[in-house]
Amino acid sequence: MTELARQACEACRRDSPRVTPEEMETLKPQVPEWTVAEREGELRLERLFEFPDFAQALAFTNQVGAIAEEQDHHPALLTEWGRVTVSWWTHTIRGLHRNDFVMAARTDQVASGER
């Protein structure tokens, strides 16, 4: 388990700070397979996970949903045959918070079978 994945999410409010460019430089290498994308004017962390069939993609989606519920921090999940796209961002601040990087690291754990 990575140090980032061990961290807990903190409750966010509308005035919670977005990650700074300096924080991004530290956090992004800890989730190297994730991309930072701008969607609807908001930065998000995104990653595509591939599976041999729909059943395994759906099982992964459900596991990610479970960790999201545990932390009360919820991603966008697009489940298709053999693939799942996961997008993390913090809705209340309309951008990226440290929590999003924590949850990306935890999602990587699920994908690797560590959870």
N, C-alpha and C positions, 0 to 999 in steps of 0.2 A: 504494500500500500504506500502510495506516495504521501509526502508531508501535506501536500495540498488536499488530497482526498481525506485526510484525517480531520481536517478543520470542519467546524460546524458553520452553517449559514447564520448570519445575523439578520434580525428583523429590519426591513427597509421601510423608510418613509419617503415621501416626496422630496424631502431635503437631504436624503442620503447622498453621499458623493459618488459620482461615477469614477471608474478607474482613470487615473491620470496616464499620460503617455509613458511616464517613468515606471509606473506600476505595471502597465501592459508589457513593457520590456522584460520585467521580472516574471510575470505570470504566464505569458504566452509560451515560452519554451517548456514550461511544465506540462502543457497539453499540446504537443507539437503537431498532432494530426488534425487539430481543429483549425478552421479558418475564421477570420474576422470578416464578416460581411455586413454591408449596410442594406437594410430592408426597411422601406417606408420611413427613411430618415433616421433610423435607429441602428446602432451597432449591435451585432449579435455574434455569438460563437456558434458555428455550425460544423457538423460532421455527418458524413454518410457512412453507415455501417451496412455491410453486405452479408447475406445469409443464403444457404442453399435452397430455402423454400419459404413459403409464407408462414407456416407454423412456427419456425424458429424466429422469424422476424417479429411475429406477434408476441412470442414469449419474451423476447428482448424488450419490446415496447412495454409490456406489463411490468417487467423488472425495473425499467427506468421510471415508470409511473409510480412504483412502490417507493423508490428512493426519493422521488420528488415529493410525495406525500409526507414522508418522514421529516423532511426539512421545510415543508410548506413553501416550496419554491418549484414552480412548474414550467416545463419547456413546451415548445411546439414540437409535436411528434407527427411525422408523416410516415405511415406504415404502408408499404407496397409489397408486391410479391418479391421476396428475396432481398429487400432492403428497407432500411429505416433512416430517415433524415431527422436528426435531433438539432434543435436550435434553442440555445439558452440566452436569455437576456432578462433584465429586470424591468418589468412592466411599469412599476411605480415611478422609476426615474427615466424611463424611455431610453435605456442604454445599458452598458455593461457595468456591473458591480463585481467586487471580489467573489461574491456568492456564485456568479456564473462560472467562474474558473474552478471553484471548488466542485460544483456539480458536473462540470465537464470531466474533471479528474475522476469523480465517482462513476460517471457513465463509462469511462474507459475501463474502470475496474469491473463493472458488470460485463462489458464486452469480452474481457479477458478471462472471465470466470472466477475472479478473485472474491466476489461477493457471494 
